[in-house]
């Protein structure tokens, strides 16, 4: 497996960094423990050599998003879901997110949003209501502090609702047609979003939008990561910054000449 660590996703491929012991909770009890780096490749069943995202579910299983399907790893073997053996709407997977209810949300490049139910071990397409867009690119998925799951798309910002046993995707009218790369919860009411023109603060209840950091960040952030102290790491083609919402301070961590797309 050619795993490009998320903070180095768009660096030249001769720049590689391996993280050891970053997974928590541990793999399932049945899985072997390793004191060394283990490499997964297409020889072991990985469907593609490029891995776009990695996440770990509540049971400890690892999930790999590739351009040839979605793989689940139990520490011994890989199980791959594709359009030819499941209801997955696209084999080109861009992002993954595990919600509070343990559902795994799967963002694709050409097939919109899918949900994996760990109880039935089944993948379901998430229907958009109403269906108004042909752009099915999902860039990022995150959850706010109230438990609402938000979906960042090439053509807007969506959110999920549950009606009965069915999950629906709704796109905010305020954001239709706008490119949203990623986002994170800022506090109990507001979201921090990445647009083509830089980061903005958005209140879904009042629909208020506030431009921030425009003197420092004039283009999109490719990743946002919240810390326990409330600070937020922002990464992009310009490098990595730490934003403090309490003071509105921005700390320069490092600069990059290559695009940074994601980090953890």
C-alpha angles and dihedrals in degrees: 000000000000097000113186108198109240097246089052097041094125100031120112108284093244088069105081133165128183122206116210123199096007095130121099130203098034125250118277115294091251092060122098120249118234132206092191141049112280119205122213116197140159087278088067092047104274104149096218137019093231119074114197099183141004128199138165123225129218091269092054099254118142121229125202124199113209139163089255102049145299120296129201118202125198097182093269110045143016124236114194127203117204138163090264096056104029142023092269107140097213136015091215103090119186107171143011134202133180111211129207091264088057093250113145112223116206121202117201136194097232109007106057122228129343132185128213115208109209092201097057093024088226133134119225128188112238110232120224114227113232100013105224105141135072091192106098100172112131112197103176143353126206141160128233125220092266092057098256113144114223126201122207113208140174089252105036151315120297135186133199131239130184119223112179105316094331126096118213131194118219124187118219109243089218090064103037110136095013122119112239115186102180145328148190139197112272097187138326093301111021136066130208110221135186116226133172088264096050137272123334135184113233129191108201092196098054097024088229116155123197123191113220139181093011093149091054104032117035100163137048125297112230094203140018123193123184121214129209092253091059096255119129129216114220122194133184144130088304094057134252128325133177114223121201109201091192094061100017088233121150119206119202110225101171143327127236134196092204127064117268111208107177144354142178 
